Every structure is written in C-alpha cells, then in structure tokens.
Amino acid sequence: MNKSKKKIYIAGCGGMLGEAFYQVFKNDYLLKCTDIDINEPWLEFLDFRDLQSYRADVRSFAPDFLFHLGAHTDLEFCEANADEAYLTNTIAVENAVHIANELNIPLLYISTAGIFDGEKAFYDDWDQPNPLGHYARSKYLGERYVVEHAYKYVVCRAGWMMGGGPKKDKKFVNRLIQQLVAGKRELYIVNDKDGTPTYTIDFARNVKLILEKEYWGLYNLVCNGQTSRREVAEELVDILGLKQEVVFHEVTSDFFKDTFYAPRPPSERLINKKLNLRGINVMRDWREALNEYIELYFKAYLSDKL
C-alpha cells in the first residue's frame, strides 16, 4: 500500500456520480468505495443508513476525507415514500456528519439545484432555497445539517446530471437515447423547465480542485451555459446524427403528469458565482460536455442500435 497517498472513503458510490468520482480520484488517492448495490468490482457493501455499521466501516479505513454521495434521486419514489426519502437523504447525512466530526476530517456532501422553487430565473450560491417536494426538502435538510454542524465540509449543488452511461444514467439524456434506440422519431419535450446540465466527470474534477485548494464551503457546481429541456434534446439528436429524422413536439409538464407527478421547479438554473470569484470554475459548457459524454460512454453502445 502506498502510504504517501491520502485516503478517501466514498459512501454511496454505486451510481452515475460515484462512477465519475472513482475514475477521477483513483490514481491520486487510496479509495474505499461502498454502496448497497454492488455493481462494480471496486465496490464493497455498506448501508449508510445504519449508523453503527457506517461508523465502524469508516473508522476501520481511517480516511482523510469522507465523501457522502448516495441518495434517493427519483422524485416520484421520494414523493410516494417520504419516510424512505428522509431516512436516506437526510438522516443518513446526519450519520455522515457525526462520523466525519468524530474523526476530525472534511466531509463532502452533494446537494441539488432542485432545492429552489424556480420563481427566479437564476440562482447563485447565496440565494435562499425553498424546496417544493419531499425529494427537494430531504436533500435541503441534509445540506443544512452539513453546513450547520460539520467540522469542515464541501457542499456542492449539482444540476441536471448526466453521466454513467447506459447502465447507470437514469436521467434525461439516457431516457431520450432509450426512446431513440426503441425506434421513436417523435419526441415530446416539455417547454416549461429550464436548468443547467452537470457532467459527472467535470463535476468530480472540480470537486477535486476545491479539496486540493482547501476552499471549504458551499458551492453551486454545474456546467457553464443555461438551457432548457428542448435545447438539450436538440443538441443530443444533432450529436447522434438524427437531426433530419426526429420531430419535436413541445408540451407542458402536464403532458407527463401521470408519470412525473412530483413537483419540480420551472427553473433550476444555477450560476457558479463562488467558483468564479475564487477563480476555480473548471466546468465546461454543457454542449462540449454532452459531446464528450456521448463519445466516451455511448459510442460503442449505440454503434448498432440507431
């Protein structure tokens, strides 16, 4: 074991964001990556909702940093299973704060643009959150607990996440790709939702820079460039070479109200104000990031499907 490398314990590392953190940090740090879903050879089992197990596992590894990544991110699941949402997205975060404080180490927590109500067109790092549903409220309460109680922390608010590829991406980009793979050439896209895409690899790289600079605190952390669901869909279709085949139909969110019934703010557009002021915003424009994402994660998968 290389004792010169610092150690990071990453809890909830089995999802799209965890995959990016593993790729970005694995060469420069010693990692222990855990999750309840063991979907990679580098993962070990840990349910971070169990404080005693969480504490014992982190202590045994004796890390220099604790990254708490995992969460229930399906808004409809959280709306229908509120207790489960708060147990996973709020109480488990309190567990992480207790453990990090006991070990006197910095804690990383991932928050979300969804904690705002969307009444403003844009939100900077100092705007006041006003969560609309159980997902947003459970995440915001986790954020607040970290900010108010953690000894030393980095909290990063992500936007519309994209990353992980066809197996791990459960968000907008992969949903559209799966429709296209299924042969659909008429896409119904909402026209009343604005936001900021966030490429997981860029996100992890910017977190790494924040940690190495020791710029502790709360940050908005999204790709550069503001956009809408329609613009993301158009860019994706263009990248895939299907611009001449696909027809877009603009609809309101009510069109999908039976499937996506959890409340969502009309605007989740974040501005990386603090990163810009500190001179450490290395996030790329969302279009460049989307192009790289498709090239790296979907090219082989899509080679015989479109």
C-alpha positions as CSV (number, residue, x, y, z in Angstrom):
1,M,0.0,0.0,0.0
2,N,1.3,3.5,-0.9
3,K,1.2,5.3,2.4
4,S,2.0,8.6,0.8
5,K,-1.4,8.9,-0.7
6,K,-4.3,10.3,1.3
7,K,-7.3,8.1,1.7
8,I,-11.0,8.8,0.8
9,Y,-14.0,6.8,2.0
10,I,-16.8,7.2,-0.6
11,A,-20.2,6.1,0.6
12,G,-23.0,5.6,-1.9
13,C,-20.6,5.2,-4.8
14,G,-22.6,2.8,-7.0
15,G,-24.4,5.4,-9.1
16,M,-23.6,7.7,-12.0
17,L,-21.8,10.2,-9.8
18,G,-19.9,7.6,-7.9
19,E,-18.5,6.1,-11.1
20,A,-17.1,9.5,-12.0
21,F,-15.6,10.1,-8.6
22,Y,-13.9,6.7,-8.8
23,Q,-12.4,7.4,-12.2
24,V,-11.2,10.9,-11.3
25,F,-9.8,10.2,-7.8
26,K,-8.5,6.6,-8.1
27,N,-5.0,7.4,-9.3
28,D,-4.1,10.1,-6.7
29,Y,-5.9,8.7,-3.6
30,L,-6.5,5.4,-1.9
31,L,-10.2,4.8,-2.1
32,K,-12.7,2.6,-0.3
33,C,-15.9,2.7,-2.2
34,T,-19.2,1.4,-0.8
35,D,-22.8,1.1,-1.7
36,I,-25.9,-1.1,-1.1
37,D,-25.8,-2.0,-4.9
38,I,-22.5,-3.9,-5.6
39,N,-22.4,-3.3,-9.4
40,E,-18.6,-2.8,-9.8
41,P,-15.6,-4.9,-8.7
42,W,-14.3,-1.9,-6.8
43,L,-17.4,-1.6,-4.6
44,E,-18.0,-3.1,-1.1
45,F,-21.3,-3.4,0.7
46,L,-22.4,-0.7,3.1
47,D,-25.8,0.7,4.0
48,F,-25.0,4.2,5.3
49,R,-28.5,4.5,6.9
50,D,-27.1,2.1,9.6
51,L,-25.1,4.5,11.7
52,Q,-23.2,1.8,13.6
53,S,-22.2,-0.1,10.5
54,Y,-21.3,3.2,8.7
55,R,-19.2,4.4,11.7
56,A,-17.4,1.1,12.1
57,D,-16.5,0.8,8.4
58,V,-15.3,4.3,8.1
59,R,-13.2,4.1,11.3
60,S,-11.6,0.9,10.2
61,F,-10.4,2.5,6.9
62,A,-9.2,5.7,8.8
63,P,-9.7,8.1,5.8
64,D,-8.5,11.6,5.4
65,F,-11.8,12.6,3.8
66,L,-15.4,11.2,3.8
67,F,-17.4,11.6,0.7
68,H,-21.2,11.0,1.1
69,L,-22.6,10.7,-2.4
70,G,-25.6,8.4,-2.3
71,A,-29.2,9.5,-2.2
72,H,-32.6,8.6,-3.5
73,T,-32.8,10.8,-6.6
74,D,-36.1,9.6,-8.1
75,L,-38.5,12.3,-7.3
76,E,-41.6,10.2,-7.7
77,F,-40.2,7.5,-5.4
78,C,-39.4,10.2,-2.8
79,E,-42.9,11.7,-3.1
80,A,-44.6,8.3,-2.7
81,N,-42.1,7.1,0.0
82,A,-41.4,10.1,2.1
83,D,-40.1,8.3,5.2
84,E,-37.6,6.4,3.0
85,A,-36.6,9.7,1.4
86,Y,-35.8,11.3,4.7
87,L,-34.1,8.3,6.1
88,T,-31.8,8.1,3.1
89,N,-31.4,11.7,2.1
90,T,-31.5,13.4,5.5
91,I,-30.8,11.1,8.5
92,A,-28.0,9.3,6.7
93,V,-26.4,12.6,6.0
94,E,-26.6,13.3,9.7
95,N,-24.8,10.0,10.2
96,A,-22.0,11.2,7.9
97,V,-21.6,14.4,9.8
98,H,-21.3,12.6,13.1
99,I,-18.7,10.3,11.7
100,A,-16.6,13.0,10.0
101,N,-16.7,15.1,13.1
102,E,-15.6,12.2,15.3
103,L,-12.6,11.6,13.0
104,N,-11.9,15.3,12.6
105,I,-11.9,15.0,8.8
106,P,-13.6,17.0,6.0
107,L,-17.0,15.9,4.6
108,L,-18.2,16.1,1.0
109,Y,-22.0,16.3,0.5
110,I,-23.8,16.5,-2.8
111,S,-26.9,18.8,-2.9
112,T,-29.1,19.7,-5.8
113,A,-30.5,22.7,-7.8
114,G,-33.9,21.2,-7.0
115,I,-33.9,22.8,-3.6
116,F,-35.0,26.1,-5.1
117,D,-38.6,26.9,-6.0
118,G,-37.9,28.1,-9.5
119,E,-39.5,31.6,-9.0
120,K,-36.2,33.2,-10.1
121,A,-34.6,32.8,-13.5
122,F,-31.2,32.1,-12.0
123,Y,-29.8,31.1,-8.6
124,D,-26.4,31.9,-7.2
125,D,-24.7,30.3,-4.2
126,W,-26.3,32.7,-1.7
127,D,-30.0,32.5,-2.8
128,Q,-32.4,31.2,-0.3
129,P,-33.7,27.7,-1.1
130,N,-37.4,26.9,-0.9
131,P,-37.9,23.1,-1.7
132,L,-41.2,22.1,-3.3
133,G,-41.4,18.3,-2.7
134,H,-40.1,15.5,-0.5
135,Y,-37.0,14.9,-2.6
136,A,-36.0,18.6,-2.6
137,R,-36.9,19.0,1.1
138,S,-35.0,15.9,2.2
139,K,-31.9,17.0,0.2
140,Y,-32.1,20.5,1.6
141,L,-32.4,19.4,5.2
142,G,-29.2,17.3,4.5
143,E,-27.5,20.3,3.1
144,R,-28.5,22.4,6.1
145,Y,-27.3,19.8,8.6
146,V,-23.9,19.7,7.0
147,V,-23.5,23.4,6.9
148,E,-24.7,23.9,10.4
149,H,-22.9,21.0,12.1
150,A,-19.9,19.6,10.1
151,Y,-16.5,20.5,11.4
152,K,-15.1,21.1,7.9
153,Y,-17.1,20.5,4.7
154,V,-17.6,21.0,1.0
155,V,-21.2,21.0,-0.2
156,C,-21.7,21.1,-4.0
157,R,-25.1,21.7,-5.6
158,A,-25.5,19.8,-8.9
159,G,-27.9,20.5,-11.7
160,W,-29.4,18.2,-14.4
161,M,-27.0,15.3,-14.0
162,M,-25.6,13.4,-17.0
163,G,-23.0,10.6,-16.7
164,G,-22.5,6.9,-16.1
165,G,-23.6,5.7,-19.5
166,P,-26.5,3.4,-20.5
167,K,-26.3,1.3,-17.3
168,K,-26.2,4.0,-14.7
169,D,-27.7,7.1,-16.3
170,K,-31.3,7.3,-15.1
171,K,-31.8,10.9,-16.1
172,F,-33.0,12.9,-19.1
173,V,-30.2,12.1,-21.6
174,N,-30.4,8.4,-21.3
175,R,-34.2,8.4,-21.3
176,L,-34.1,10.2,-24.6
177,I,-31.5,7.8,-26.0
178,Q,-33.5,4.8,-25.0
179,Q,-36.5,6.2,-26.8
180,L,-34.4,6.7,-29.9
181,V,-33.0,3.2,-29.6
182,A,-36.5,1.9,-29.4
183,G,-37.2,3.5,-32.8
184,K,-39.1,6.6,-31.7
185,R,-38.6,9.5,-34.0
186,E,-41.2,11.8,-32.5
187,L,-40.1,13.2,-29.1
188,Y,-42.4,15.0,-26.7
189,I,-40.3,17.6,-24.8
190,V,-41.5,19.9,-22.1
191,N,-41.2,23.6,-22.8
192,D,-41.6,24.9,-19.2
193,K,-38.5,23.5,-17.5
194,D,-35.1,25.3,-17.5
195,G,-31.9,24.2,-15.9
196,T,-28.2,23.6,-16.1
197,P,-26.7,20.2,-17.1
198,T,-23.9,18.8,-15.0
199,Y,-21.5,16.3,-16.4
200,T,-20.4,14.0,-13.7
201,I,-16.7,13.8,-14.8
202,D,-16.4,17.6,-14.8
203,F,-18.2,17.8,-11.5
204,A,-15.8,15.3,-9.9
205,R,-12.7,17.2,-11.3
206,N,-13.9,20.5,-9.9
207,V,-14.6,18.9,-6.5
208,K,-11.0,17.6,-6.6
209,L,-9.7,21.1,-7.2
210,I,-11.8,22.5,-4.4
211,L,-10.5,19.9,-2.0
212,E,-6.9,20.3,-3.0
213,K,-7.2,24.1,-2.6
214,E,-8.9,23.6,0.7
215,Y,-11.6,26.1,-0.2
216,W,-14.2,24.7,2.2
217,G,-17.8,25.8,2.0
218,L,-21.0,25.6,-0.1
219,Y,-20.8,25.9,-3.9
220,N,-23.1,25.8,-6.9
221,L,-21.3,23.4,-9.3
222,V,-22.9,23.0,-12.8
223,C,-21.8,23.1,-16.4
224,N,-21.5,26.6,-17.9
225,G,-24.3,27.8,-20.1
226,Q,-28.0,27.9,-19.2
227,T,-30.5,25.9,-21.2
228,S,-33.9,24.1,-21.4
229,R,-35.0,20.6,-21.9
230,R,-35.8,21.3,-25.6
231,E,-32.3,22.7,-26.2
232,V,-30.6,19.6,-24.6
233,A,-32.8,17.3,-26.6
234,E,-32.0,19.1,-29.9
235,E,-28.3,19.1,-29.2
236,L,-28.4,15.4,-28.3
237,V,-30.2,14.5,-31.5
238,D,-27.7,16.5,-33.5
239,I,-24.8,14.7,-31.9
240,L,-26.3,11.4,-32.8
241,G,-26.8,12.4,-36.4
242,L,-30.6,12.1,-36.3
243,K,-31.5,15.8,-36.8
244,Q,-33.2,15.1,-40.1
245,E,-35.2,12.2,-38.7
246,V,-36.5,13.4,-35.4
247,V,-39.6,15.6,-34.9
248,F,-40.0,17.5,-31.7
249,H,-43.4,18.2,-30.1
250,E,-43.3,20.9,-27.3
251,V,-45.6,20.1,-24.4
252,T,-46.1,21.4,-20.9
253,S,-45.2,19.3,-17.9
254,D,-48.9,18.4,-17.5
255,F,-48.5,16.1,-20.5
256,F,-46.4,13.8,-18.3
257,K,-48.2,14.4,-15.0
258,D,-49.2,10.8,-14.6
259,T,-45.6,9.6,-14.8
260,F,-43.7,12.6,-13.4
261,Y,-46.1,13.8,-10.7
262,A,-43.7,15.1,-8.1
263,P,-43.4,18.9,-8.0
264,R,-40.5,20.3,-10.0
265,P,-39.4,24.0,-10.1
266,P,-39.8,25.7,-13.5
267,S,-36.2,27.0,-13.3
268,E,-33.2,25.1,-11.8
269,R,-30.6,27.3,-13.4
270,L,-27.6,27.7,-11.2
271,I,-24.7,30.1,-11.5
272,N,-21.3,29.1,-10.2
273,K,-20.7,32.5,-8.6
274,K,-18.4,31.4,-5.8
275,L,-16.3,29.2,-8.1
276,N,-15.9,32.1,-10.5
277,L,-15.0,34.6,-7.7
278,R,-12.4,32.1,-6.4
279,G,-11.0,31.5,-9.9
280,I,-11.6,27.8,-9.7
281,N,-14.5,27.2,-12.1
282,V,-13.2,24.5,-14.5
283,M,-16.7,23.3,-15.6
284,R,-17.1,23.3,-19.4
285,D,-20.0,24.5,-21.4
286,W,-22.8,21.9,-21.3
287,R,-22.7,21.3,-25.1
288,E,-19.0,20.4,-25.0
289,A,-19.6,18.2,-22.0
290,L,-22.5,16.4,-23.7
291,N,-20.5,15.8,-26.8
292,E,-17.7,14.1,-24.7
293,Y,-20.2,12.2,-22.7
294,I,-21.8,10.6,-25.7
295,E,-18.5,9.9,-27.3
296,L,-17.0,8.2,-24.3
297,Y,-20.0,6.4,-22.8
298,F,-22.4,5.7,-25.6
299,K,-20.5,5.4,-28.9
300,A,-19.9,1.6,-28.6
301,Y,-23.3,1.0,-27.1
302,L,-25.1,2.8,-30.0
303,S,-22.9,1.5,-32.8
304,D,-25.5,-1.0,-34.0
305,K,-28.7,0.4,-32.4
306,L,-29.5,3.6,-34.3
